């Protein structure tokens, strides 16, 4: 049995929507383990006043969360109004813009991409997974910094399909 990316996505969906904290599947020499951790993670937000404010516990955390949610909703509405299409992460892992620290990035803002073209790498469980574009168009925004942990479904790039 060969485990493919679609099967991994399905498994992540199942684990993410249930109380399951760990799932292991083994077939021959192949083995995949998905673990859900319950840790506090710093989040990055693009806010009008603060750039990359970390979410934290404290008396102002509710206000910060509210501002972040409003900013994110406004950003999504602006992107939708512009007709931009997101390229999202198919899994939880570490986002890399280049194949190695000394190599140039796969794509830059302004680059025109085609379906199947590698736009980044997501490292998950010590495996490097090339992420091919599913749309064609021009990269107009890079939403994540290289080396950052990304979540399933998180926007990595915004693409203008009209070029």
C-alpha positions as semicolon CSV with decimal commas, in nm:
position;residue;x (nm);y (nm);z (nm)
1;X;0,000;0,000;0,000
2;X;0,139;0,340;-0,099
3;X;0,014;0,628;0,115
4;X;-0,049;0,935;-0,101
5;X;-0,106;1,303;-0,024
6;X;-0,486;1,277;-0,055
7;X;-0,494;0,995;0,201
8;X;-0,280;1,204;0,439
9;X;-0,518;1,499;0,394
10;X;-0,814;1,275;0,476
11;X;-0,640;1,139;0,785
12;X;-0,557;1,492;0,903
13;X;-0,923;1,590;0,858
14;X;-1,038;1,291;1,064
15;X;-0,789;1,357;1,345
16;X;-0,863;1,732;1,339
17;X;-1,238;1,689;1,378
18;X;-1,239;1,419;1,645
19;X;-1,105;1,363;1,995
20;X;-0,838;1,128;1,860
21;X;-0,494;1,244;1,977
22;X;-0,281;0,991;1,789
23;X;-0,335;0,776;1,480
24;X;-0,084;0,524;1,343
25;X;-0,120;0,323;1,024
26;X;0,131;0,061;0,917
27;X;0,145;-0,139;0,596
28;X;0,456;-0,338;0,515
29;X;0,753;-0,107;0,554
30;X;0,541;0,210;0,534
31;X;0,420;0,372;0,854
32;X;0,246;0,701;0,918
33;X;0,172;0,848;1,260
34;X;-0,035;1,159;1,317
35;X;-0,026;1,314;1,665
36;X;-0,240;1,601;1,782
37;X;-0,063;1,818;2,037
38;X;-0,240;2,043;2,283
39;X;0,010;2,325;2,312
40;X;-0,018;2,701;2,307
41;X;0,124;2,827;1,979
42;X;0,210;3,188;1,899
43;X;0,014;3,308;1,599
44;X;0,109;3,577;1,352
45;X;-0,138;3,844;1,250
46;X;-0,122;4,126;1,000
47;X;-0,278;4,412;1,192
48;X;-0,300;4,774;1,081
49;X;-0,110;4,901;1,388
50;X;0,095;4,597;1,488
51;X;0,287;4,376;1,248
52;X;0,317;4,019;1,368
53;X;0,173;4,058;1,713
54;X;0,194;3,732;1,905
55;X;-0,126;3,608;2,063
56;X;-0,076;3,572;2,436
57;X;-0,256;3,507;2,760
58;X;-0,344;3,816;2,955
59;X;-0,601;4,087;3,008
60;X;-0,574;4,213;2,648
61;X;-0,578;3,875;2,473
62;X;-0,951;3,891;2,393
63;X;-0,912;4,237;2,235
64;X;-0,606;4,122;2,039
65;X;-0,790;3,812;1,918
66;X;-1,087;4,026;1,814
67;X;-0,863;4,270;1,625
68;X;-0,681;3,983;1,457
69;X;-1,008;3,817;1,352
70;X;-1,139;4,147;1,212
71;X;-0,811;4,210;1,027
72;X;-0,806;3,858;0,884
73;X;-1,170;3,883;0,773
74;X;-1,102;4,223;0,612
75;X;-0,792;4,083;0,438
76;X;-0,988;3,786;0,303
77;X;-1,269;4,015;0,185
78;X;-1,013;4,241;0,012
79;X;-0,846;3,938;-0,153
80;X;-1,184;3,802;-0,265
81;X;-1,279;4,144;-0,404
82;X;-0,955;4,150;-0,604
83;X;-1,028;3,799;-0,737
84;X;-0,719;3,647;-0,573
85;X;-0,692;3,272;-0,524
86;X;-0,503;3,127;-0,225
87;X;-0,252;2,843;-0,245
88;X;-0,307;2,667;0,087
89;X;-0,108;2,421;0,292
90;X;-0,223;2,061;0,242
91;X;-0,082;1,959;0,581
92;X;0,066;2,073;0,909
93;X;0,440;2,124;0,881
94;X;0,724;2,369;0,831
95;X;0,706;2,598;0,528
96;X;1,018;2,654;0,317
97;X;1,034;2,889;0,019
98;X;1,355;2,732;-0,119
99;X;1,498;2,381;-0,152
100;X;1,794;2,476;0,072
101;X;1,904;2,779;0,275
102;X;2,150;2,888;0,004
103;X;1,918;2,826;-0,292
104;X;1,690;3,089;-0,446
105;X;1,320;3,075;-0,359
106;X;1,090;2,868;-0,579
107;X;0,873;3,176;-0,644
108;X;0,880;3,548;-0,570
109;X;0,611;3,815;-0,576
110;X;0,539;3,895;-0,940
111;X;0,634;3,551;-1,073
112;X;0,392;3,383;-1,312
113;X;0,316;3,023;-1,215
114;X;0,153;2,730;-1,390
115;X;-0,030;2,426;-1,251
116;X;0,215;2,160;-1,139
117;X;0,498;2,408;-1,076
118;X;0,660;2,366;-0,732
119;X;0,600;2,681;-0,524
120;X;0,741;2,569;-0,187
121;X;0,825;2,275;0,038
122;X;0,632;2,164;0,345
123;X;0,836;1,952;0,586
124;X;0,622;1,709;0,783
125;X;0,756;1,426;0,998
126;X;1,109;1,480;0,858
127;X;0,979;1,437;0,501
128;X;1,018;1,717;0,248
129;X;0,700;1,751;0,040
130;X;0,705;1,964;-0,276
131;X;0,387;2,167;-0,309
132;X;0,280;2,210;-0,671
133;X;0,057;2,499;-0,775
134;X;-0,299;2,402;-0,863
135;X;-0,370;2,734;-1,036
136;X;-0,200;2,950;-1,293
137;X;-0,145;3,320;-1,248
138;X;0,084;3,576;-1,088
139;X;0,203;3,556;-0,725
140;X;0,084;3,878;-0,558
141;X;0,140;3,797;-0,191
142;X;0,353;3,559;0,014
143;X;0,159;3,503;0,337
144;X;0,415;3,306;0,540
145;X;0,784;3,344;0,622
146;X;1,021;3,061;0,541
147;X;1,082;2,834;0,840
148;X;0,738;2,904;0,989
149;X;0,506;2,627;1,107
150;X;0,188;2,621;0,899
151;X;-0,150;2,462;0,959
152;X;-0,366;2,254;0,727
153;X;-0,561;2,492;0,500
154;X;-0,353;2,800;0,587
155;X;-0,297;3,041;0,298
156;X;0,067;3,037;0,184
157;X;0,046;3,247;-0,133
158;X;-0,215;3,464;-0,300
159;X;-0,238;3,433;-0,677
160;X;-0,403;3,658;-0,933
161;X;-0,535;3,407;-1,186
162;X;-0,576;3,683;-1,445
163;X;-0,199;3,739;-1,434
